[in-house]
Amino acid sequence: MSMESRKPVVLVGLIRLREHCTFSWHELEGSGRRSADVRATHCAECVAELQDLGYLLVHEDQGDR
């Protein structure tokens, strides 16, 4: 299979901040930009820290912000 016909791979994982908020993240392989799923149960401090780390925030209740 050549590199041109290879299907994109989505990488997924978890990141835990401040010992109480865990976020799932996803990234299209090679894109260098990770998105993290944010829920209403996540605290504002952890959400802000995640954004400072460069994650694109995806709010599950309201779509992208």
Contacts in CASP RR format, 6 or more apart in sequence:
PFRMAT RR
TARGET T0000
AUTHOR 0000-0000-0000
METHOD contacts of the structure
MODEL  1
MSMESRKPVVLVGLIRLREHCTFSWHELEGSGRRSADVRATHCAECVAEL
QDLGYLLVHEDQGDR
8 28 0 8 1.000
8 29 0 8 1.000
9 28 0 8 1.000
9 29 0 8 1.000
10 26 0 8 1.000
10 27 0 8 1.000
10 28 0 8 1.000
10 29 0 8 1.000
11 26 0 8 1.000
11 27 0 8 1.000
11 28 0 8 1.000
11 29 0 8 1.000
12 24 0 8 1.000
12 25 0 8 1.000
12 26 0 8 1.000
12 27 0 8 1.000
13 24 0 8 1.000
13 25 0 8 1.000
13 26 0 8 1.000
14 22 0 8 1.000
14 23 0 8 1.000
14 24 0 8 1.000
14 25 0 8 1.000
15 22 0 8 1.000
15 23 0 8 1.000
15 25 0 8 1.000
15 36 0 8 1.000
15 50 0 8 1.000
16 22 0 8 1.000
16 23 0 8 1.000
17 23 0 8 1.000
17 46 0 8 1.000
17 49 0 8 1.000
17 50 0 8 1.000
18 43 0 8 1.000
18 45 0 8 1.000
18 46 0 8 1.000
18 49 0 8 1.000
20 43 0 8 1.000
20 46 0 8 1.000
21 42 0 8 1.000
21 43 0 8 1.000
21 46 0 8 1.000
21 47 0 8 1.000
23 36 0 8 1.000
23 37 0 8 1.000
23 38 0 8 1.000
23 42 0 8 1.000
23 46 0 8 1.000
23 50 0 8 1.000
23 55 0 8 1.000
24 36 0 8 1.000
24 37 0 8 1.000
25 34 0 8 1.000
25 35 0 8 1.000
25 36 0 8 1.000
25 37 0 8 1.000
25 55 0 8 1.000
26 34 0 8 1.000
26 35 0 8 1.000
26 37 0 8 1.000
27 33 0 8 1.000
27 34 0 8 1.000
27 35 0 8 1.000
33 56 0 8 1.000
34 54 0 8 1.000
34 55 0 8 1.000
34 56 0 8 1.000
35 55 0 8 1.000
35 56 0 8 1.000
35 57 0 8 1.000
35 58 0 8 1.000
36 50 0 8 1.000
36 55 0 8 1.000
36 56 0 8 1.000
36 57 0 8 1.000
36 58 0 8 1.000
37 58 0 8 1.000
37 60 0 8 1.000
38 47 0 8 1.000
38 50 0 8 1.000
38 57 0 8 1.000
38 58 0 8 1.000
38 59 0 8 1.000
38 60 0 8 1.000
39 60 0 8 1.000
39 61 0 8 1.000
40 61 0 8 1.000
47 57 0 8 1.000
50 57 0 8 1.000
51 57 0 8 1.000
56 64 0 8 1.000
57 64 0 8 1.000
57 65 0 8 1.000
58 64 0 8 1.000
59 65 0 8 1.000
END
